[in-house]
């Protein structure tokens, strides 16, 4: 074959090769595809450490991080909840699946290749927990022949399997039907001897399971990170890492970690003697405001005062880690909704809280009688109407009366158990919190009613000593 003919024969081959290479070069990256789609899809878990419906909408550390990342890319955000850890990894492997997983996952070397893990944003410690009152476990040998449970598909399960090579007497159960909150509850209630969880999960939930304590750390800290689909395209991974570098540098990450992990939710009843002192020292300043707001909204002022004490201990400067402020602890959206322009102004806060309580109560079905209607309104004020509706549906489905507080309060705590909240519209909620919230308010209300009844028609001036002298000695026994 002549050189000329060879040249002509090679031209189509070269043209085809160039077109293939050009097409490969023009193939959009994972990040470019995401921006073209306009929506960031994030798979997560419906748990208190990740993502759930709170009193004022979507919340959770992973949600807050995901929302900020989506905003950074100017994308809409879609959160997808997964029933199990294994399902999260399976979804990441699917074409057109979620773009990333923000689900409280630890970087697991066993999944290298299948999954790309971003830079860690939190270090957590694997811990063996037990029920206080039982013998504290101090090492692996103390776990022999005991009932231990861990989540299936977790790095903790892999860690326990590795330990079994040196400790063949170590046995444990894996579950994909439960969440960490379920494991802690089972330890707290004596249904399990031990559970293995991460330290951050215990911190968030320990106030709800006071009998659960750490036996020992199962090993060194582990990095918690977002997970992305595997492959050679790391464009989205690099953008995620830039995002975490940025929020770490500007303090946003520390603020979020402090918000969700830096404090303990104290739900215990504040002692009667402290309440009595606050009645003497703080309540006189606000009593007239409570009375005025009560008269305007048709509410007993002592109920409003009890609510305010539960919310803020009658501290005008009270501020929660989530940003709610003032006597009635109003969020910015709620304050705007009820016309409050200054949340730390006690008169505005009390009036706004009263208006919001009435609005919540008016959203309830009209066939709920009093006083149950008021207790329902308080619960919804705390946890949200959606979660209260979920609890009422569970109550009805279990053959109880959804219009009676005594029945519904038994079902609200079920919203923190995966077996039950997976059946509901709004998902996980700290269902025990509104029960304690209402019970505490009723207790404060009863005391205020008992103390103030003789002088109920003679409001005190703000600078006067609260009436009923010697209140510390007059409190009913057993309160």
For each residue, the residues with C-beta under 8 A, 3 or more apart:
1: 5 6 9
2: 5 6
3: 6 7
4: 7 8
5: 1 2 8 9
6: 1 2 3 9 10
7: 3 4 10 11
8: 4 5 11
9: 1 5 6 12 13
10: 6 7 13 14
11: 7 8 14 15
12: 9 15 16
13: 9 10 16 17
14: 10 11 17 18
15: 11 12 18 19
16: 12 13 19 20
17: 13 14 20 21
18: 14 15 21 22
19: 15 16 22 23
20: 16 17 23 24
21: 17 18 24 25
22: 18 19 25 26
23: 19 20 26 27
24: 20 21 27
25: 21 22
26: 22 23
27: 23 24
28: 32 33 36
29: 32 33 233 235 236
30: 33 34 99 233 235 236
31: 34 35 235 236 238 239
32: 28 29 35 36 235
33: 28 29 30 36 37
34: 30 31 37 40 73 75 99 236
35: 31 32 38 73 75
36: 28 32 33
37: 33 34
38: 35 75 76
39: 75 76 77 78
40: 34 66 69 70 73 75 76 77 78 99 100
41: 78 80 97 98 99
42: 62 66 77 78 79 80 98 99 100 101 102
43: 80 81 82 88 91 92 97 98 100 101 102 103
44: 50 51 60 62 63 66 79 80 81 82 88 101 102 103
45: 50 51 62 81 82 85 88 103 104 179
46: 50 51 52 81 179 418 421 422 427 428
47: 50 51 52 60 104 179 180 181 201 428
48: 52 60 181 204 205 416 428 430
49: 60 61 62 104 180 200 201 204 260
50: 44 45 46 47 60 61 62 63 102 103 104
51: 44 45 46 47 58 59 60 62 63 79 81 102
52: 46 47 48 58 59 60 427 428 429
53: 57 58 59 384 386 387 426 427 428 429
54: 57 58 59 60 384 429
55: 382 383 384
56: 59 331 333 334 384
57: 53 54
58: 51 52 53 54 63 67 79
59: 51 52 53 54 56 63 64 322
60: 44 47 48 49 50 51 52 54 63 64 260
61: 49 50 64 65 104 256 257 260 261
62: 42 44 45 49 50 51 65 66 102 103 104
63: 44 50 51 58 59 60 66 67 79 102
64: 59 60 61 67 68 256 259 260
65: 61 62 68 69 102 121 247 256
66: 40 42 44 62 63 69 70 77 79 102
67: 58 63 64 70 71 77
68: 64 65 71 72 243 247 252
69: 40 65 66 72 73 240 243
70: 40 66 67 73 75 76 77
71: 67 68 74 75
72: 68 69 243 246
73: 34 35 40 69 70 239
74: 71
75: 34 35 38 39 40 70 71
76: 38 39 40 70
77: 39 40 42 66 67 70
78: 39 40 41 42
79: 42 44 51 58 63 66
80: 41 42 43 44 91 98
81: 43 44 45 46 51 427
82: 43 44 45 85 87 88 91 103
83: 87 176 422
84: 87 88 152 153 176
85: 45 82 88 89 103 105 151 152 153 154 176
86: 89 90 152 153 176
87: 82 83 84 90 91
88: 43 44 45 82 84 85 91 92 101 103 105 153 227
89: 85 86 92 93 101 111 114 115 153 227
90: 86 87 93 94
91: 43 80 82 87 88 94 97 98 101
92: 43 88 89 97 98 100 101 115 227 228 229
93: 89 90 97 114 229 230
94: 90 91 97
95:
96:
97: 41 43 91 92 93 94 229
98: 41 42 43 80 91 92 101
99: 30 34 40 41 42 228 229 236
100: 40 42 43 92 118 226 227 228 236 240
101: 42 43 44 88 89 91 92 98 105 226 227 228
102: 42 43 44 50 51 62 63 65 66 226
103: 43 44 45 50 62 82 85 88 227
104: 45 47 49 50 61 62 198 200 201 224
105: 85 88 101 108 117 155 224 225 226 227
106: 124 154 155 198 222 223 224 225
107: 117 120 222 223 224 225
108: 105 111 112 115 117 155 158
109: 112
110: 155 158
111: 89 108 114 115 227
112: 108 109 115
113: 230
114: 89 93 111 230
115: 89 92 108 111 112 227 228 229 230
116: 227 228 229 230 231 234 237
117: 105 107 108 120 223 225 226 227 228
118: 100 225 226 227 228 237 240 241 244
119: 225 240 241 244 245
120: 107 117 123 223 224 225
121: 65 224 225 226 244 248 253
122: 200 223 224 257
123: 120 221 222 223 224
124: 106 198 199 200 221 222 224
125: 198 199 217 219 220 221 222
126: 156 159 196 197 198 199 217 218 219 222
127: 196 197 198 199 202 214 215 216 217 218
128: 137 143 148 194 195 196 214 215 216 217 218
129: 184 187 194 195 196 197 202 212 213 214 215
130: 134 136 137 187 193 194 212 213 215
131: 134 187 188 190 211 212 213
132: 211 212 213
133: 211
134: 130 131 193
135: 142
136: 130 213 215
137: 128 130 142 143 194 215 216
138: 142 215 216
139: 142 216
140: 143 144 163 167 170
141: 144 167
142: 135 137 138 139 146 215
143: 128 137 140 146 148 170 194
144: 140 141 167 169 170
145: 169 171
146: 142 143 193 194
147: 173 192 193 194
148: 128 143 160 171 172 173 192 193 194 195 196
149: 172 173 174 175 178 183 186 192 194 195 196
150: 154 156 157 160 172 173 174 175 183 195 196
151: 85 154 156 157 174 175 176 178 179 180 183
152: 84 85 86 157 174 175 176
153: 84 85 86 88 89 157 174 176
154: 85 106 150 151 157 158
155: 105 106 108 110 158 159 222
156: 126 150 151 159 160 196 197 198 218
157: 150 151 152 153 154 160 161 172 174
158: 108 110 154 155 161 162
159: 126 155 156 162 163 196 218 219
160: 148 150 156 157 163 164 170 172 196
161: 157 158 164 165
162: 158 159 165
163: 140 159 160 166 167 170
164: 160 161 167 168 170
165: 161 162 168
166: 163
167: 140 141 144 163 164 170
168: 164 165
169: 144 145
170: 140 143 144 160 163 164 167
171: 145 148
172: 148 149 150 157 160 196
173: 147 148 149 150
174: 149 150 151 152 153 157
175: 149 150 151 152 178 183
176: 83 84 85 86 151 152 153
177: 418 419
178: 149 151 175 182 183 418 419
179: 45 46 47 151 182 183 418
180: 47 49 151 183 184 197 198 201 205
181: 47 48 184 185 205 208 416 417 418 428
182: 178 179 185 186 417 418 419
183: 149 150 151 175 178 179 180 186 187 192 195 197
184: 129 180 181 187 188 195 197 201 202 205 206 208 209 212
185: 181 182 188 189 209 416 417
186: 149 182 183 189 191 192 195
187: 129 130 131 183 184 190 191 192 193 194 195 209 211 212
188: 131 184 185 209 210 211 212
189: 185 186
190: 131 187
191: 186 187
192: 147 148 149 183 186 187 195
193: 130 134 146 147 148 187
194: 128 129 130 137 143 146 147 148 149 187 215
195: 128 129 148 149 150 183 184 186 187 192
196: 126 127 128 129 148 149 150 156 159 160 172 218
197: 126 127 129 156 180 183 184 201 202
198: 104 106 124 125 126 127 156 180 201 202 222 224
199: 124 125 126 127 202 203
200: 49 104 122 124 203 204 224 261
201: 47 49 104 180 184 197 198 204 205
202: 127 129 184 197 198 199 205 206 212 214
203: 199 200 206 261 264
204: 48 49 200 201 260 261
205: 48 180 181 184 201 202 208 209
206: 184 202 203 209 210 212 264
207: 210 264 265 266 267
208: 181 184 205 265 267 416 430 432 433
209: 184 185 187 188 205 206 212
210: 188 206 207
211: 131 132 133 187 188
212: 129 130 131 132 184 187 188 202 206 209
213: 129 130 131 132 136
214: 127 128 129 202 217
215: 127 128 129 130 136 137 138 142 194
216: 127 128 137 138 139
217: 125 126 127 128 214 220
218: 126 127 128 156 159 196
219: 125 126 159 222
220: 125 217
221: 123 124 125
222: 106 107 123 124 125 126 155 198 219
223: 106 107 117 120 122 123
224: 104 105 106 107 120 121 122 123 124 198 200
225: 105 106 107 117 118 119 120 121
226: 100 101 102 105 117 118 121 240
227: 88 89 92 100 101 103 105 111 115 116 117 118
228: 92 99 100 101 115 116 117 118 236 237 240
229: 92 93 97 99 115 116
230: 93 113 114 115 116
231: 116
232:
233: 29 30 236
234: 116 237 238
235: 29 30 31 32 238 239
236: 29 30 31 34 99 100 228 233 239 240
237: 116 118 228 234 240 241
238: 31 234 235 241 242
239: 31 73 235 236 242 243
240: 69 100 118 119 226 228 236 237 243 244
241: 118 119 237 238 244 245
242: 238 239 245 246
243: 68 69 72 239 240 246 247
244: 118 119 121 240 241 247 248 253
245: 119 241 242 248 249
246: 72 242 243 249 250 252
247: 65 68 243 244 250 251 252 253 256
248: 121 244 245 252 253 254
249: 245 246
250: 246 247
251: 247 254 255
252: 68 246 247 248 255 256
253: 121 244 247 248 256 257
254: 248 251 257 258
255: 251 252 258 259
256: 61 64 65 247 252 253 259 260
257: 61 122 253 254 260 261 262
258: 254 255 261 262 263 321
259: 64 255 256 262 321 322
260: 49 60 61 64 204 256 257 321
261: 61 200 203 204 257 258
262: 257 258 259 321
263: 258 321
264: 203 206 207
265: 207 208 433
266: 207
267: 207 208 432 433 436 437
268:
269: 440 443
270: 274 275 313
271: 274 275
272: 275 276 447 475 479
273: 276 277 472 475
274: 270 271 277 278
275: 270 271 272 278 279 309 444 447
276: 272 273 279 280 471 472 475
277: 273 274 280 281 472
278: 274 275 281 282 283 309 313 314
279: 275 276 282 283 448 451 466 471
280: 276 277 283 284 465 466 471
281: 277 278
282: 278 279 285 286 313 314 315
283: 278 279 280 286 287 305 314 466
284: 280 287 460 461 462 463 464 465 466
285: 282 346 462
286: 282 283 289 290 305 308 314 327 346 350 462
287: 283 284 290 291 301 305 459 460 462 466
288: 291 292 459 460 461 462
289: 286 292 293 346 347 350 351
290: 286 287 293 294 301 302 304 305 308 350
291: 287 288 294 295 301 459
292: 288 289 295 296 347 351
293: 289 290 296 297 299 301 304 350 351 353 354
294: 290 291 297 298 299 300 301 303 304 354
295: 291 292 298 301
296: 292 293 351 354
297: 293 294 354 355 357 358
298: 294 295 358
299: 293 294 303 304 354 357 358
300: 294 303 304 445
301: 287 290 291 293 294 295 304 305
302: 290 305 306 445 448 449 452
303: 294 299 300 306 307 374 441 445
304: 290 293 294 299 300 301 307 308 350 353 354 357
305: 283 286 287 290 301 302 308 309 314 444 448
306: 302 303 309 310 441 442 444 445 448
307: 303 304 310 311 328 353 357 378 381 441
308: 286 290 304 305 311 312 314 327 328 349 350 353
309: 275 278 305 306 312 313 314 444
310: 306 307 437 440 441 444
311: 307 308 318 327 328 329 353
312: 308 309 315 316 318 326 327 328 329
313: 270 278 282 309 318
314: 278 282 283 286 305 308 309 327
315: 282 312 318 327
316: 312 326 327 344 346 349
317: 344
318: 311 312 313 315 325 326 327 329
319: 323 324 325
320: 323 324 325 329
321: 258 259 260 262 263
322: 59 259 331
323: 319 320 331 332
324: 319 320 329 330 331
325: 318 319 320 329 330 343 344
326: 312 316 318 329 330 343 344 345 346 349
327: 286 308 311 312 314 315 316 318 346 349 350 353
328: 307 308 311 312 349 350 352 353 356
329: 311 312 318 320 324 325 326
330: 324 325 326 334 335 338 340 343 349 352 353 356
331: 56 322 323 324 334 335
332: 323 335 336 343
333: 56 336 337
334: 56 330 331 337 338 352 356
335: 330 331 332 338 340 341 343 352
336: 332 333 339 340
337: 333 334 356 359
338: 330 334 335 351 352 353 355 356 359
339: 336 352 355
340: 330 335 336 343 345 348 349 351 352
341: 335 345 348
342: 345 348
343: 325 326 330 332 335 340 348 349 352
344: 316 317 325 326 349
345: 326 340 341 342 348 349
346: 285 286 289 316 326 327 349 350
347: 289 292 350 351
348: 340 341 342 343 345 351 352
349: 308 316 326 327 328 330 340 343 344 345 346 352 353
350: 286 289 290 293 304 308 327 328 346 347 353 354
351: 289 292 293 296 338 340 347 348 354 355
352: 328 330 334 335 338 339 340 343 348 349 355 356
353: 293 304 307 308 311 327 328 330 338 349 350 356 357
354: 293 294 296 297 299 304 350 351 357 358
355: 297 338 339 351 352 358 359
356: 328 330 334 337 338 352 353 359 360 381
357: 297 299 304 307 353 354 360 361 377 378 381
358: 297 298 299 354 355 361 362
359: 337 338 355 356 362 363
360: 356 357 363 364 377 380 381 385
361: 357 358 364 373 374 376 377
362: 358 359
363: 359 360 380 385
364: 360 361 368 373 376 377 380 385
365: 368 403
366:
367: 403
368: 364 365 372 373 376 403
369: 372 373 403
370: 373 374
371: 374 375 405
372: 368 369 375 376 403 404 405
373: 361 364 368 369 370 376 377
374: 303 361 370 371 377 378
375: 371 372 378 379 405 409 438 442
376: 361 364 368 372 373 379 380 388 405 408
377: 357 360 361 364 373 374 380 381
378: 307 357 374 375 381 382 434 437 438 441
379: 375 376 382 383 388 405 408 409 412 434 435 437 438
380: 360 363 364 376 377 383 384 385 388 434
381: 307 356 357 360 377 378
382: 55 378 379 433 434 437 438
383: 55 379 380 387 388 412 429 430 431 433 434 437
384: 53 54 55 56 380 387 388 426 429
385: 360 363 364 380 388 389
386: 53 389 390 425 426
387: 53 383 384 390 391 412 415 424 426 429 431 434
388: 376 379 380 383 384 385 391 392 408 412 434
389: 385 386 392 393 425 426
390: 386 387 393 394 415 421 424 425 426 429
391: 387 388 394 395 408 411 412 414 415 431
392: 388 389 395 396 402 403 408 411
393: 389 390 396 397 402 424
394: 390 391 397 398 411 414 415 420 423 424
395: 391 392 398 400 401 402 407 408 410 411
396: 392 393 399 400 401 402
397: 393 394
398: 394 395 411
399: 396
400: 395 396 404 407 408 410 411
401: 395 396 404 407
402: 392 393 395 396 407 408
403: 365 367 368 369 372 392
404: 372 400 401 407 408
405: 371 372 375 376 379 408 409 438
406: 409 410
407: 395 400 401 402 404 410 411
408: 376 379 388 391 392 395 400 402 404 405 411 412
409: 375 379 405 406 412 435 438
410: 395 400 406 407 413
411: 391 392 394 395 398 400 407 408 414 415 431
412: 379 383 387 388 391 408 409 415 429 431 432 434 435
413: 410 416 417 431 432 435
414: 391 394 411 417 419 420 421 431
415: 387 390 391 394 411 412 420 421 424 428 429 430 431
416: 48 181 185 208 413 421 428 429 430 431 432
417: 181 182 185 413 414 420 421
418: 46 177 178 179 181 182 421 422 428
419: 177 178 182 414 422
420: 394 414 415 417 423 424
421: 46 390 414 415 416 417 418 424 427 428 429
422: 46 83 418 419 427
423: 394 420
424: 387 390 393 394 415 420 421 427
425: 386 389 390
426: 53 384 386 387 389 390 429
427: 46 52 53 81 421 422 424
428: 46 47 48 52 53 181 415 416 418 421
429: 52 53 54 383 384 387 390 412 415 416 421 426
430: 48 208 383 415 416 433
431: 383 387 391 411 412 413 414 415 416 434 435
432: 208 267 412 413 416 435 436
433: 208 265 267 382 383 430 436 437
434: 378 379 380 382 383 387 388 412 431 437 438
435: 379 409 412 413 431 432 438 439
436: 267 432 433 439 440
437: 267 310 378 379 382 383 433 434 440 441
438: 375 378 379 382 405 409 434 435 441 442
439: 435 436 442 443
440: 269 310 436 437 443 444
441: 303 306 307 310 378 437 438 444 445
442: 306 375 438 439 445 446
443: 269 439 440 446 447 479
444: 275 305 306 309 310 440 441 447 448
445: 300 302 303 306 441 442 448 449
446: 442 443 449 450
447: 272 275 443 444 450 451 475 476 479
448: 279 302 305 306 444 445 451 452
449: 302 445 446 452 453
450: 446 447 453 476
451: 279 447 448 468 471 474
452: 302 448 449 455 456 467 468
453: 449 450 456
454: 468
455: 452 458 467 468
456: 452 453
457:
458: 455 467
459: 287 288 291
460: 284 287 288 464 465 466 467
461: 284 288 464
462: 284 285 286 287 288
463: 284
464: 284 460 461 467
465: 280 284 460 469
466: 279 280 283 284 287 460 471
467: 452 455 458 460 464
468: 451 452 454 455 471 474
469: 465
470: 473 474
471: 276 279 280 451 466 468 474 475
472: 273 276 277 475
473: 470
474: 451 468 470 471
475: 272 273 276 447 471 472 479
476: 447 450 479
477:
478:
479: 272 443 447 475 476
